[in-house]
């Protein structure tokens, strides 16, 4: 099993998936975001609906970002596209 699931972006900050595990995390995260938003739509009270949707999406994004950060070879830093 590869140690790193994501590779550094060549421009900007962050990473992109480069193994099946990275793609699985990305697809699962997107599915969780859709599920959170769909379930939040079922709540009739608008302020509660917005709170559930925003907090749920934030939790998924933070978890996905943490996994990607931990599983990226070389870490995250700003890259200009030039050879570093």
N, C-alpha and C positions, 0 to 999 in steps of 0.2 A: 504494500500500500504506500503510495507516495506521501512524503511528509507534508508537502505544500500543495494546496488545492487551487490556489489563485496565483496569477502572475501580476507583476507590477504593470501599471499603465505606462505607456511611453510618453504621453503628454498629460499633464494635470496631476491630480492626486487620486489614489485609490488603486483598485485592482480589478481584474477580470478573471472569470473561471477558466481553468485550463485542464481540469481533470473531470471525470464523471462525478466525483464527490462535490466539487465546486459547483457544477451545473445542478446537481441535486439540491444543494443548499439554496441556490438562486431560485430554482423553480418552486421549491417548497415555500420559500419566503414570499414569493409572489402569490402563491395559492393561499397562504395564510392571510395576506393583506386583503385579498378578495373576500375571503370567508369572514374576516372581521367586519369589513364594510357591509357585506350582505346581512350579517347577523345584527349589526347596529341599526340597519334600516327597519328591522322588525319591531324596534322600540318606538312607542307612540309619542313619548315625551321628548320634544325636540332638544332641549338642553342636555338631557341624559344621553340621547342618541349621539349628539356631537361629542360628548365627553368620552363615551365608549369607543366611538370610531377613532378619534384622535389619539387617545391613550393606547388603544390596541395596535394601531398602525405604528405609533412611536415605539412601542415595545418590540414589535417584529423588526423594525428597521435597526434599532439598537442591537438586538441579538444578532441579526445578519451581519451588521458592520463589525461586531466583535469577533464573530467567527472568521470573517474574511480577513480582518487585521491579524488575527493569530495565525492564520493559515496562508499568509502571503509571504513568499520568499523575498527577503530583503526589506520588508516593511513598507510603510507608506511614507512618501515625501513628494514634494512638488517636483515635477519633471517638465522640462521645456521642450523635449523632443530631440535635443542635441545629445550626443554621446556624453554620459556622465562619468 
